[in-house]
Amino acid sequence: MKNKKINNALISVSDKSGLEKLLKNLSKYKINIISSGGTFKKIKKLGYKCQEISKYTKFNEMLDGRVKTLHPKIHAGILNDRSNKKHRREMLKKNFKNIDLVIVNFYPFLQVTKNKNQRRIIENIDIGGPTMVRAAAKNFKNVSIITNTGDYDELIRELRRHNGDTSLKFRENLARKAFGQTSYYDSIISNWFNKKLNIKFPEIRTIYGKKISQLRYGENPHQQGSLYLIDENLGLKKIKGKALSFNNYNDIFTGLEILGSFKKPGTVIIKHANPSGASINGSPIRTFEESFDCDPVSAFGGVVVCNFKITKKIARKMSSIFFEVILFKGIEKEALKVFETKKNLILIDISKFKNQIGQQIKYFNNSFLVQDRNSKVIDNKKIKFVTKLKPNKKELKYAEFALNICKYVKSNSIVITKGFSTIGIGAGQPSRLDSCKIATQKASKFQIKKLKNSIAASDAFFPFTDGVKKLIKSGVKLIIQPGGSIRDKESIEVANKAKIKMIFTNIRHFNH
């Protein structure tokens, strides 16, 4: 028989929410409950019958609670195969009862890791809970295992459907979830140890995450997509708008990464995971205007990311343009009213978002690449002023801004700036010359007056002088690049001849 009657249930939960509703339904089917510690006290307080584990096993918990559920009577009750005659004889001989339902969630290890108390962190590595979960999941033919309070309602519906029984399909699906939960939990602990010991690339790497959203679709409508969360909270609060898509999130994450490098009020507009414009040049509204003016055509339908509060004045300016998503640090009530007419516009408050450096992971087939995030822009010890004319301190700061934006643009990348605003961006071209052409063409089209005496940044060296000549011809007066080409001397000669300034950083910024 595939359906199994639940006679005895073991409940041991850290998260006690939803217990009352669950217990009410378990009592309807006269299910005996075994429990321990705080869960036992909570069940009794709610007015339901319950047997404490220590009385059930006739073995008192020890070692400050480290050993309480790790007992043969518990695990034999969970693990025995009800269809195996030998198992039945052994259980009868020992007078052990079957445990048909296990409800367990673990100590909140992830939350506790925020605490610096090492002893407390170690004590919150759950041993008994995962052991019972694995045992119950292995024996899904006979046992139902619940590891998430979100599954209580489904369990209640299952009991109602089958008059106190559970179906094999239901139990197997719960087992799938249970093994996912134990592997997720162990991955958190494993990664905590790696971080504690500063091991960036361990022999075995596990990647964990909890699904928090089923997306409208993936990159394209024929692809499915979901969002998974590694930490407790994404830090993004959606105020209004339609459901976010894969591409929305991809653009949002790109924008947030760039925004995290700004130390002043700034705006970035993202389109297809590339900045179409960026600025930290002055007041909040000015940074938005200059980001948009960099490339108003590409900005259409883009994602706006800013690190300031949206006022009514800024909202009016933004609402006159079609954007998919606007992210900000707070918004005035009057500003929110301005956006009310934009039904599909997605508004997100990033006040609680925290940029974490972490690592980058790229998947392919049955493998994945892991690397440190690119957290450098320039290194003052490596920088060289290679032309006869040298930049002053102000120009060096402008050049650093240009290179900072450049490192977030898909390679090959060229970024042209004036002050602390972009005026031309050439992205993702197989040829550096093509990137130079696109950047200069965009600047000529939208920011022609600012091109004279502008600054250009390149993510990698110029293999030939053609790219350098193209930038100089457009009006660029300072070029910042890594250097390292066998033709560096030729590029320097071209720069000196044109009386422009050139900086070598000796740091490449490829972004693929």
N, C-alpha and C positions, 0 to 999 in steps of 0.2 A: 504493500500500500504506500503510495507516494505521499499522501497527506499524513502529518504527524500531530498527535495530540500533545498539547503542552500541559504538563502536570506540575513541573517544578521550574522556577525561574531564578536565576542569580542576577542580582542588580548591584553594580558597584560603579558609581558615576562621580566624576569630578564636577561636571556641569549638571546641576540638579533641576534645571528649568524643564517644565513640561511633565514632571513626575506625577503630579496629582491626577491629571487627566489619564495618564497611562495606567496608574494603579487602580483607578476607578474601573477601567475596562478589563484589567487583568482579574480583578476580584469577581467580575460577572461570570467568569468561566472557572472560578474556584481554583485558580493557579496559586500554588504555594510559593512564597517568596523567601529567598535566602539573601542576606546582605551583610555588609561590614561597615565599620567606622561611622563616618559622617552620613553616609547614605542610609544606614540602618536607623540612625537617630532621626533623620528627616522623614523616613517612611512611618516610623512610630508617631512622630509629631503630627503627621497628616492623618493619623487615625487608622492605619491599616496594619494588619497582622504581618509579622515578619520574624524570621529566625536569624539570629546573629550567626555569622560564619563560625566563630570560635566555639559556639555551642553545638553547631551542626557537625563540625569536625572533631569536637572534643579535644581541641588543641588551641591553646591561647596564642594570639599573635605575639611575635617577638621581634627583637632587634629594632625597636622604635617603629614598628609597623612594616618593616621591610619584608617580613615573612608573615603572611596571613592567609592569602588565597592559594599559596603554593603548597597544596596538600593533596595526597593521592585520592581522598574522598571527593574532592572538587574536580580534579582532572579526570579521574576515572568516570565520574558522573557525566562529564562532558564528552569524553573521547570514546567511550565504549560503543561498538557497533551493535545496534539492537538486533540485527539479523544474524549475528555470529553466536552460535550456541556456546562456544567456549567463553566468550565475553559475558554472556548471560549467567553462566554457572559461576564465574569468578565474582561477578557483581552480587549474586545471591549469597555466595559463601561469605563475602565481606559485609553483607547487609548494606550495600551502597545503593543509593537511589540515582535514577537518571536525572540529569539536568537538561531540560529540553529547550530552554531559552536563556541566553546570556545577553545582558544589557550592560555594556561597559563603555565609558569614554575615559580618556587618559588624563594624567596630571598635565596642567597647561605649561609644558616645557618652553614653548616659544615665547610666551608672555614673561616667564620667569627669567629668561636669558637677558632681558632688559636690565635686570638687577645685577649688580656687581658682586653680590655675595656668592662666591664659588661653591660653598658648601650647600647653600639653598638650591642652587642650580642642579648640582649632582643629586640631591635628595628628590628632586622632581623628575628624575628619570624613572618612569614607570616600568616596573618589571612584571608584577602580577597581572596587571591589566592586559598588556599585549600578549602575554602567555596564554591567558584564558581566551582572548579573541582568536588567536591563531589555532588553538585547540578546537574551538567551536566552529571556526570556518573550515577547518580540515574535515570535520565530521558533519558537513552541511546536510548530508542525507538524513540525519536524525535531529540536528540542532539548528535553531534559529539564532543568529547573532546580530545584535543591533549596536552600532558604534557611533551613531549620530542621532541627536535629538530630533533632527529633521525627518527621521524615519519612523518616529513614534506613530504618526497618523496612519502611515501605510500599514504598520503592524496591526493597529486597531481595526482597519478596514479588512485586513486579511483574516483576523480572528472572527469578525462578523460574517464574512463570506463563507467561512468553513466551520462555523460553530465551535470555535476554540482550537481548531487545527491550523496548520500552515501547509502550504503546497511546496513541493520540491523546487519548482521554478522560483518561488519566492525566496526560499532558503538559499538557493544557489546564487541568486542575485545579491543577497545580503553578504554571502561569503566573499564574492568578488569585491564588494565595497570594503569589507573587513580587512582583506589582505592589502588593499590600497591604503587603508588607514594605518596599518602597522608599518608598511614600507615608507609612507609619508613621515610618520613619527620617527622612525629610525634614521631617515635621511636628515631630518632636522637636527638630531643629536650628532650624527656623523659630521655634518657641516659645521656645527658649533665647535666640535673638537678641532677640525681643520683650521677654523678661524682663530681659535684660542692658541694653537700651536704655530700659526702663520704658515700653514701649508697650502699654497695656492693651487697646486696641481697634484692631488693625492693619487695613489695607485688605482683606486676605484672611486669614480665620481658619480654621485647620485643627484638628480635634479628633481625637486619636489614642488608641488603647487596645488592649491585648492581652486576648483572651478568656481568662479564668482559670476560669470555671465556667459550665456549662449548668445553669440553675436548674430546680427541680421544675416550675414554671410561672411565669407573670407575675403581675399583680395578681389575676387570676382563673384558675381551672383551664383555661379555654378559650384563654388567652393564653400564648404562649411567652415565655421570658425568659432572659437571660444576663447575667453580670457581666464587665465589662471593667476592666482595670487600666491606669492612666496611668503611675504610678510603678513602681519595681521591686518593691515589696512593700506589700501592704495593711496589714500590721502586726497582723492578727487571726489568732490561733492557736486553731483549734477543738480543744477537748479531748475532747468527746463529743457525741453526739446525731445526729439525722437531718440530711439535706441542707437547706441554707438556701433559703428561697423569696425571691422578689422583695420581698414585703411584709416579711419578716424583715430583709432588708438595708435597706430603706427606713426601717424603725423604728430599726435599729441606727445608721445614719448620722445620723438626727435626734438620737438619744440621745448619740452621741459628740460632736456639735457643741455640744450644751448642756453636756455634761460638760467640754469644753475651756474653758468660761468659768469653771469653778470653781477657786478657789485653795485650797480646804479639802476635807477628806474629804466626799464627797457622793454622793447617789444620785438617779437620774432613772428613772421608770418611763414607758415609751412605749406608746401604743396608737394605731394608725392614724396614725402620724407626728405625734402630738400628745402632750405630756407629760400624764399623768393625775395626776402628783405629782412633786415635787422638793424636796430638802432638803440643806442643808449645816449643819444645826443640831446640832452635837455630835459624838458618837462614831459610827463607821461603822454599828453596828447601829441606833443611834437614827435616823440619816439614812434608813436603809432603812425602818424602822417608820413614820416620819413621812411618807415619800413614799407608802407604801402606804396609810396611814390617810387621806390626803387624799381618795382616791376608791377604796376597795377593790373596788367593783363593776367600774369601768372597768379597774382593774389586772389583773383576771382574764384570763389568757391573754396578758399583755403582755410587753414586753421590759424587763428590769432592767439598767441600766447604772450601774456604780459605779467609783470611782477608788481603791479600796483592796483589800487582800488579804482573801479570804473565809476566815474561821475556821470551826471546827466549830459554834460557837454561832450564827453568822450563817447558815450552811448549813442548820441545823435549822429556823431561823425561815423561811428562804426556801422550803425543801422542803415546808413545810406548806401552801403556796399553789401554784396552778397557774400557771406561767409558761412561755412558749415558749422564751425565750432569757435567759441571764444572762451579762453581761460583767463582767470584773473585772481587777484588776492583781495576779495571783498567787492561788493557792489552796492551802491546807494539804491534806496527804494525807488526814487524817481528815475534812476537809470534803468532799473528793471522794468518799469512801466513802458519805457521807450521801446524795449525789445518785445513787448507783448504781442505786437502785430506780426512778428516773425515766428510763425507757428513751428517750423521745422528747425529753427536755429537752436543749437545745443549750447547752453551756458554752463560752465563748470568753475566752481570755486576751488582754487589750489592752495588756499591759506594753510592747510594742514599737510600739504605735500612736502616730503623731505627727499632731496636728491641724494641717492646713495651711489658711491662710485662702483663698487662691485666688479663684475666681470661680464664680458660679452660672450654669447654662445651662438654658434651657427650650426644648423643641422644639415646633413646630407645623407640620404639613404639610411644605412645602419651605423652611421658615425656622426660625431659632432666635434667642432673646433671650439676651444676655450682660450680666451686671451684677456689680459688686463684691459680695462678701459683706458682710452687715451686722455690722461688727465693733465698732460703738459701742453704748453703753448710754445714758450721759448725758455732757454736756459742761459742766463746771463754769463755763465762761464764758457759757453760754447759759441756765443754770438760773435760775428765778425763783420766789421764795416769795410767792404772790399773795394769801394770806389774812392776816387779822389775827394769827392764831396761827401761829407759825413752827415747823418741825420742828427737833429737836435733832440732833446728829451721829449718834447711835445710830439714830434714826428714819430719817435720810437713808440710812444704810447698808441698813436693812431695805427701804426704798423702792426702792433701786437693785437689790437682789436680786429684788424683785417684778417690776420692769420688765425685768430681764434674762431672767427666765423668760417674761414676756409676749411678748417679741420673737420667741420661738421657737414660740409658739402660733399656729395658723392664724387669720387675721383674719376678722371682727372679734374681738379677744381682750380678755378681762378676767381678771386673775389676782388672787386675794385671798390674802394671806399673814399669818402670825403668826411673828415672829422671822425665821429663815432657812428657813422651811418653807411650802409652799403648803397652803392649806386649802380653796380653791375655784377651779376653772378653767372659764371659759366660752369655747368655741372655735368659730371658723368660721361665725358667724352673719351673715346679711345686715344685721341690725339690731344696733347696739351695745346697745340696751336688752335685746334677747334674750340677748346674751352676759352682761350684768349679771344677768339673771334666772337663767340657768343656773349662773353662778359662785356666786351667793348661795344658790340652792337646794341645790347640792351641799355648800356649807359648812354650811348649816343642817342637812342630813341627817347628815353625817359628823363635823363639827367645830363643833357649835353652841356649845360652851363657849369656843372660841377666837375666835369671830366678834367679840366685844366688843373694841373698840380695835384692830381689825385694820387692815391696809393694803391698798389696792387699786391696781393698775396698769392703765392702758389704753393700747393700742398707738397709738391716734389720739385726736383731740379728741372731746368730747361735743357733738354737733350740737344737742342739747336738754338740758334739765335733768333729764329723767325718769330717765336712767341714773344720774346723780349722786344723785338722791333715793332711788333703789332701793338703792344701796350704803350710803348714810347710814342708811337705815331698818334695814338688816341688822346694823349695828354698826360699820361702817368709820369710822375716825377720821382717816385720812390717805389722800388720793388723789393719785397721781402720773400725769400725762398730758402730752402735748405742748403742748396749747393750740392756738389758731389759729382757733377757731370765731367766727363773728360774734356768738354768744351766750355768749362766755366770761365777760362781766360778770355775766350771769344765774347762771351756774354758780358763780362766786366769791361772789355774794350768798347763794346757797343754802348754800354751805359756811360762810360767816361766820355766818349765822343759826343753823346747827346746831352752831356752835363746833367745826368740824373744820378740819384743815389741808389745804392743796392746793398742789401743786408743778407748775409748768409747765417742761418740759424743752426745748421748741422742737425736739425731734427725734422724728419719726414712726417707727413700727416695724411697718409693714405686712408681713405674711408670707402670700403667696398660694400 
